[in-house]
Amino acid sequence: MMRCSIIILNWNGEAMLRRFLPSVIAHTQMDGVEIVVADNGSTDGSLAFLQGQPVRVIELKKNYGFAEGYNRAIAEVDAEYVVLLNSDVEVTEGWLDTLLTYMYAHQNVAAIQPKILSWQSKETARVQGITQVYFEHAGAAGGMIDCLGYPYCRGRFLTHVEADCGQYDTPLQVFWATGACMMIRRDIYLQVGGLDAYFFAHQEEIDLCWRLNSRGYQIMALPQSVVYHVGGGTLGYESPQKTYLNFRNNLLMLYKNLPAPQLYWVLFVRFFLDYVAAMQMLVSGKLLNAKSVVQARLDFLKARVKYAQYRGDNLRQAKVPYPTTISKRSIIIDFYLRGKRK
């Protein structure tokens, strides 16, 4: 058995592999550690580029998306730990050893993430000769979730991203670890069912972490390990498809995991807030995004029927029905009414 398999899921990402895979190879020279590239049916030059690289390649037959792509890849490795690593991540010296050392010493921690900084911000700082670097939107210094199911991070509050001034350099138990760079114990990943393939992409790692929280495991953010993430890769930040997946998957996640007393009032409030969001997109000229929100809500209602069994299974296995790592505050109220940005 390997100590750790670092799995990079790739789909037509030759350019990203050429730019960022060398940093992973250079900073991951450890015994018992392998680098795996799971290719989601790429049609570009990705597979040709990987020939001769010191990595193991798993060729998947088609684009299974982020969730099922990782499920299939993790099923094919034999390691105590697996790292889900985006192809657009630049790692730094000691990034992996820091995470492994912490996991060995804390057996109740099921998953952990490093500090995620913006690669573009780092490059801008380098060119301008400054030291200020910003957090990256996807994960920052650890994922949180508010009382209405809206995800946010230490260092990223809705659309506002903070500069890294060392304010989040303390290891902290968080609600979710980002799929951009997450280390997780493979046996626990399989035990809780892995990523939800129906999600395809977006918020599937938060759903996975909710199950970890509910079953009594801890999730940590360890800022002593640092990586740089480009972000927004396959789908841009304002992509209607990304809007659709985020809204639909968020509602499905709530339905799967929230116990009845909280679920009903949260879905009631979210009905109004989601349509307010759609109206705001409409008046901003983002017609396709507004339509995506409406379609997401309709498809959520259709999917609830088949998700009833998943919900029942999750609630029966939950040791902690309502995790204490869920914030009691609403980031919508904090951001728009109180002007909170951190």
Secondary structure, DSSP 4 states (H G I P E B T S, - for coil): -EEEEEEEEESS-HHHHHHHHHHHHHT---TTEEEEEEEES--SSHHHHHTTSSSEEEEESS--HHHHHHHHHHHT--EEEEEEE-TTEEE-TTHHHHHHHHHHH-TTEEEEEEEEEEHHHHHHHHHHT----BBPTTTTT-EEE-TTS-EEETTEETTEE-B-SSTT-S-EE-SB--TTEEEEEHHHHHHTT-S-GGG-SSSHHHHHHHHHHHTT-EEEEEEEEEEEE----SS-TT-HHHHHHHHHHHHHHHHHHS-HHHHHHHHHHHHHHHHHHHHHHHHTT-HHHHHHHHHHHHHHHHHHHHHHHHHHHHHHH-SSSS-TTS-SS-HHIIIIIS----
